[in-house]
Each structure stands twice: as C-alpha cells, then as structure tokens.
Amino acid sequence: MLLNPEAVLLPLIDVKTGEAIESFPQDLEAFYQLDISEMLHILRALDTNTEKVGIVTVRETLRNAIM
C-alpha cells in the first residue's frame, strides 16, 4: 500500500479507447482531492461498476482498482 502522498501514480488506460485516462491523478495527494465526478469518470474508463454513489464507497472502489 502506498502511504507517501507524493508517490507518483502512472496513468491507467481507458479500456474502450486504449488511451491514458484523462485527468488521472499524478500522485496520492491528487487522488485524495478528486471529486466524485472525477472518480466516477475514471471508474467508468476502467469499466468498473459505478452503481454505488456514496463518495466513500466510490473512493474505496477507485483505490482498489488502481492499487
């Protein structure tokens, strides 16, 4: 698990386009500053279920998807 807020995150790839996901956070600090719409955008690009709308659940789902 990454704990350093300045740890660099490599952008993940949109499964539909094959391109890097736009607005993917550059580090953990930016990850924790994402708003819910940005998190949902990334999860959809990863083709991850986004039916749960609570911000804690969405953030946890995103964290699990990228780490």
N, C-alpha and C positions, 0 to 999 in steps of 0.2 A: 504494500500500500504506500502511496506517495503522501508524504506529510509536508514537504517543503513547498510553501506557496509559490515559490519561484521556479519550481520544477517545470521544465519545458514539456509541453504536450505536442505530439505530432498530429496534424490534422487527419481525421479519418476520411474515408472515401464514401461518397454517396453511392449506394448500391444500384440506383437506377441510372445515374449518369456516368459513373466511373471517375468523376472529378472530386477533388478535395471539397469537403463540406464548407461552404461559405460561412463565415462568422464563427468557425470553430475556435474555441479559446486557445490562446498560446501558452497559458500556464494555469496552475491550480487556482491562483488568485482570481484570474479572469473567469475560470469555471464557476467559482462560487459567487460571482457577480452577475451571471447570466440570469435574465428574467425568464419567466415561464414560457413565453412565446418563443424565445431563442432556444430554450431546452427542447421544446416540442418540435421545432424545426429540425434540430439535429437528430432527435429520436426518429422522426419520420424519414429522414435521409438514410438512417441506418435500418429502415424497415422494421422498427420496433413498435410494439403495441403501445398506443398512446391513449387508451380509453380512460385510464385513471387520471384525474385532472388536478389532484392536490399537489401543491408545489413540492412538498417534502417527498412524496412518492415519485414525482417526475424527476426530481434531482437525484434521488436514490437510484432510479432506473437508469438514468443517464450515466451516473458514476459507475454502475455495474457494467454498462455497455462499453465504456471506454477504458476501463482498467482491468 
